[in-house]
Amino acid sequence: MTIEQIRGNLNEHLGKKVIIKYNLGRNKYEKYHAKIKELYKNVFIVELIESKIKNEVKSFSYSDIITKTIKIVY
């Protein structure tokens, strides 16, 4: 997969709810229920839905998907 394909895939789901599984290493994972908020040239921003902090956002790079640091379930 290329960055352009990933960006196109995320663009189709812009504003929709997704599940992001973030690999922290050593069999540790964080799981986020989020909404894809914005896409930029090198990163994308998600807004966490079930967060204790109001309007908490996280950013990830497209290369995180290529290197399998994160997995997105649409």
C-alpha positions as CSV (number, residue, x, y, z in Angstrom):
1,M,0.0,0.0,0.0
2,T,1.2,3.5,-0.8
3,I,0.6,6.7,1.1
4,E,-1.7,7.9,-1.6
5,Q,-3.9,4.8,-1.3
6,I,-4.0,5.1,2.4
7,R,-5.0,8.8,2.2
8,G,-7.7,7.9,-0.3
9,N,-9.0,5.2,1.9
10,L,-9.1,7.5,4.9
11,N,-10.8,10.2,2.8
12,E,-13.7,7.9,2.1
13,H,-14.2,7.5,5.9
14,L,-13.7,11.1,6.8
15,G,-16.1,12.1,9.6
16,K,-17.0,8.4,10.3
17,K,-16.3,6.4,13.4
18,V,-13.4,3.9,13.4
19,I,-11.5,1.8,15.9
20,I,-7.7,2.3,16.1
21,K,-5.5,-0.3,17.6
22,Y,-2.1,1.2,18.5
23,N,0.9,-1.1,19.0
24,L,3.1,0.2,21.9
25,G,5.5,-2.8,21.6
26,R,6.1,-5.7,23.9
27,N,2.6,-7.0,23.4
28,K,1.1,-3.8,24.7
29,Y,-1.8,-2.1,22.8
30,E,-4.1,0.9,23.2
31,K,-7.5,0.8,21.6
32,Y,-9.3,4.0,20.6
33,H,-12.8,4.6,19.4
34,A,-12.4,7.7,17.3
35,K,-13.7,9.8,14.4
36,I,-11.5,10.8,11.5
37,K,-11.4,14.5,11.7
38,E,-8.8,16.0,9.3
39,L,-6.3,14.8,6.7
40,Y,-3.1,16.5,5.9
41,K,-0.1,15.8,3.6
42,N,1.8,13.6,6.1
43,V,-0.5,13.1,9.0
44,F,-4.2,12.6,9.9
45,I,-6.1,13.7,13.0
46,V,-8.7,11.7,14.9
47,E,-11.0,12.9,17.7
48,L,-11.4,10.3,20.5
49,I,-15.0,9.5,21.3
50,E,-14.8,7.7,24.6
51,S,-12.3,9.9,26.3
52,K,-12.2,11.4,29.7
53,I,-10.8,14.6,28.3
54,K,-13.4,16.6,26.2
55,N,-12.4,16.9,22.5
56,E,-9.2,14.9,22.9
57,V,-7.4,14.5,19.5
58,K,-4.5,12.3,18.4
59,S,-2.5,12.5,15.2
60,F,-0.9,9.6,13.3
61,S,1.2,9.5,10.2
62,Y,0.3,7.5,7.1
63,S,3.6,5.6,7.6
64,D,2.2,4.3,10.9
65,I,-0.3,2.3,8.9
66,I,2.4,1.0,6.5
67,T,4.7,-0.1,9.3
68,K,1.7,-1.7,11.1
69,T,2.2,0.5,14.2
70,I,-1.6,1.2,14.0
71,K,-4.5,-0.8,12.6
72,I,-7.7,0.9,11.6
73,V,-11.0,-1.0,11.6
74,Y,-13.7,0.9,9.6
